[in-house]
Amino acid sequence: MADLEPLLRDLVVANRILANENVVDAYGHVSIRNPNNPDHYFLSCSRSPELVQRADIMEFRLDGTPVDGDSRNPYLERFIHGAAFERNQDIQAVVHSHAEEVLPFTISSQPLLPVIHSAGFMGPEPPVWDIADKFGDTTLLVVNMDQGRDLAEAFSKRRIVLMRGHGFAAAGRSLSEVVRLSVMLPRNAKILTAALQFGGLKPLRPGEIALRQDMNPEGKEFYRAWEYWATRAGCADMLDS
């Protein structure tokens, strides 16, 4: 059985990093699958990511039901996480964000192409999921498993799904991978937006994208970013020594 405390500590760090890097603000969330029970996952109670502490972490079944009768207020959109874990056993962590840099690509015909090497592992052009296609007029929030499963279908073998007028969901093979992906995606979107103003565009080649995607998500070269972001977020003391 895996020791869960380092994992849950890292989940707190992930919340702080995503907040400090402006991927999430008062809203948005990050989860990780329970390695000792793949049908469960960990996610904070309904709290702004910058404020999340170890005591805020809740455990959920894939259908979004809190484990052990935990009565704290959960995130309304926890179904994004459970449905993604349910559909693909390779997914170990999920982020949901409303990053403003990404939003124009959810409501226009311009695809969000990978154009910088550090975002290459996002994969090719991500699909745009429109909740209205199946559910008609809603608040655009994913508030049940039917909506979550429909969103999860859009993932297919991709790591990013854009959500029309809402934001994005990201899935990773590890917590650190999904955090890197979620930090780099808005940066890629910002650079792409600037480049489009100049005319002419040279996005990453399919082979370049594939090579980035095949990199080991737990490679030692990536820990440098995790340590750097955690230090910037003021929680380096929570990292394993």
N, C-alpha and C positions, 0 to 999 in steps of 0.2 A: 504494500500500500504506500502510495506517495505521501510524503509530508506536505500537507496543504498550506501550512503557514507561509512558507516562502512564496508560494503561488498567489495567495491572497494579498500578501504584501506587495507583490508586483502588480496586482490588479489596482491597488490604491495608487501606486506610482504611475500606472498607465493613465488613470483618470487625471492626475495632476499634470502629466506631460501634455495630454490632449488639450487641457484647458489653457496651459501656459503658452502653447504653440498656436492658440486661436483656432483650433479645429472644432472645439465645442465652446459654448458659453454657459449660460444658465441651463441650457438644454443639451441633449446628446448624451450618449452613454457607451460603455464598453463592457464586454462580458468575456468569460473564459469557461470552457467546458471543465467539468470535474473529472480529472484523470482516473479517479477511483470509481466513478459511476458515470459513464458517458451519456446516460439519459438525464443527467442533471447538469446545471450550469450555475455559475456565480455571477452576480450582478448587484450593484449597490441598490439600496432602497432609493426612493425618489428624492434625490439630492443633487445639487449642482456639482459637476465633476471636480471643480477646484476645491470643494469642501469635503469630499469623500474621505472617510477614515476607515480603518480596519473594522471597527464596530458596525459600520453601515452596510457591510457586505451581507447579502442574503443568498440563499440557495434555492433554486427553482427546478421543478420538473420541466421537461421540454414543452409542455402545454401551458407554461406560465404560472402554474400553481406553486405557491411558496411551500417549501419543505418544513415539516415539523410545526405546522400551524402558525408560522411567523406572520403576525398581524400588522407589521409595519406597512406603510404606504409604498407600493412598488411603482416603478415606471410604467406609465400607460402603454408604451410601445415595446414592452419586453417581448412581445410576440415576434418581433423582427429577429431576435436572437434565437429563441427556441425553435422557430421554423427553419432557420438556417442550419442549426445543429442537427435537427431531425433529418433534413434532406441529405446532408453530406457528412459522413463520419470523419472525413479528413479535415473538416473545419474545426479548429480548436479555439478560435477567438473571433469576436464580432464587434464592430464599431458602427454606431449610427451618428451621423453629423449633419448639421445644417449649414456647413461652411459657405459663406456668401460667394467666394470665388468660383465655386462649382455650380451655383444655382443657374446662371445664364445658360449653361449647357443642358439643363433639364427642361428648358422651356423654348428652346430654339432648334433650328435644323442643323446647327453646327455641332459636329461630334466632338467629344472630349478625347482628343488623340494624345498619346504619350509623345512628348517632344523633348524631354530632358532625361538623361540617363538614369538619374536617381528615382525616377517614376516609372522606369521601364517595366518593373515587375507588376505594375497594375494590369498588364496585359493589353490586348488590342482594344479598340473602341468599346467602351462599356455600353450596355443597353440602357435605355430609359424606360423605367417601369411607371406606368400611369394607372393609379388605383381606380380611376374612373372607367377604365376599359371593362372591368368586370363588376365593379361595385357601385357605379354611378356616382351621384353627388355624395360626398363625404366631407369630413373635416380635413382630409388628406393625411390623417394620422392612422397608423396601423394598430388597431385596437382589439384584434381577435386573431385566432389561429388561422381562420380561413384567409384573411388578408395577408397574414404573415407567410403562409404557405404559397400563396400566389406570388408574392415578392420573391420568396426563396427559389421558385421555379425559374425566375429570370436570371439567377446566378449561373445556372448550368455549370460549366467548368470555369467560370470567371471569378474574379476576386472583388469586383466592384459592380454595383448596380446603382445607377442614378435614379432618383425618385422625383417625378415631375412636380415642380414648384415646391419642393420640400427639402431635398438634400441628397445624401447618399448612404448606402450601407456597404461596408467592407468586411470581407472574410479573410482570415489568415490561418496558416498552418501552426502559428504560435502567436502568443500575445505580443511579443516584440515585433513580429512581422506585420501584424495588422496595425500596430501603432505607427510603424514606419510608413506603411502604405497610406494611412490616413493623414499623416503630416505632409507627405510628399504630394498627394493628390491636389490639394488646393494650390500648392506652389506651382505645380505643372499647369493647372488651369489659369493661374495668373500670368504665367509666361506665355502660354498659348494665346490668351486674350491680347497681350501686347504684340505678339508676333503677327497676328491676323491684321493688325492695323497697318503693317508695312506691306502686306501683299506678298504672295508666294510663301510657301510653307514646306519645310522638310522635316516631317515627323520621323520618329524612330522606325527603322526597317523591321519587318517581321522577324528576321533572324536575330536582330539585336534584342527585340522584346523577348523572344523565346529563351535566349541565353540569360537574360536578367531573371526571368521567371524560374529558371532551373537552379538558381543559386541556393545554397543551403540557408534556410531561414534563420538558423541558429549559428551561422558562421561567426567566428570570433571578430571578424572585421566589422560586424554590425553592432557589437556591444558598445563600441565607442560612441555611436549615436545615442544609444539608450542611456549610457552614463552621462553624456553631455546634456541631453534633454532633462534628465532627472535632476542634475545639478542646477540647471537654469530654473527648474520648477521648485527648487528648494527642498527636495526630498532625497538627496543623494544618501542621506543617513539610513534610508530604508533599503538600500541595495545590499545584496549579499556580499560579504567581504571575500 
